[in-house]
Amino acid sequence: MSSWEETDSPHFAARHDSVDSGDVVAVLELLEGTRQRLGRLFPDLPEVVDVVLHGTRAQLYAAQPELGLIMRLTSPAARRYLVGWPTTDSMHLLAPRHADARASNVPGSHEMATLAPAALYAQLVVGHNNPDLPPPFRARSVRHMLRWAWLWAGAGQFFGGQTPYARPAIARRLREGGEPSFPPSVKDALLLGGSVLDLLAQERGEQHVVSIACRLPDGSPESALERAFGTSLVNAGGLWRTHLARLAGQQ
């Protein structure tokens, strides 16, 4: 019979089922490496983060009921990668054995699933540095999260290292849905938000992306993107759609 165990690393404390003892070591190594990398970019990091690995999706949803709503708001192409949720000082994750099983056989899907803990930690770090974005999930921060969903979710994908592996999922989204809006809507934020930040990093540098993630620009997201790219929203959207097509392997 399995039982709950605890496994610690210097900056993370994990609780997990005993059957996941082998996988949790790899998760903690990934998180420590991500923390070290983000420590060179962000001004402040949480000291210790609790990590809870859930053995079933039902357990995960019971612990973080917000996931059910977010799942319904997310495009089908990205739902398989929605395997956890951050809070102020903790992360709730689907155990790797289940998260990996949700990955498809196309190239990049396994890597996206494997890097999901890193993406969630990046979202937690953004919330730690930006009082206008969650976590914590308060009314004001949630309103900002929905308005700036492409930035918050995209920061997780971009800083978590998932963007290069999102090509197959992006290609599916472009095949199965209509033309995505710019900036990406809440529905597309988890999948396409990282591509906006990836392009912005190429145009302005990674530290510029960090600055925006740590302090929301004045005005609307649309005006912020016009200033960031130094051109009209129409032109910036055209640049992004070309970049998106490249990521999807269509150019």
Secondary structure, DSSP 8 states (H G I E B T S, - for coil): ---EEEEEETTEEEEEEGGGHHHHHHHHHHHHHHHHHHHTTSS---S-EEEEEESSHHHHHHH-THHHHHHHHS-HHHHTT--EEE-SSEEEEE-HHHHHHHS-SSTTHHHHHHTHHHHHHHHHHHHHH-TTSSSS--HHHHHHHHHTHHHHHHHHHHHTT-GGG-HHHHHHHHHHS----SS--HHHHHHHHHHHHHHHHHHH-HHHHHHHHHS--SS-HHHHHHHHHTS-HHHHHHHHHHHHHHHTT--
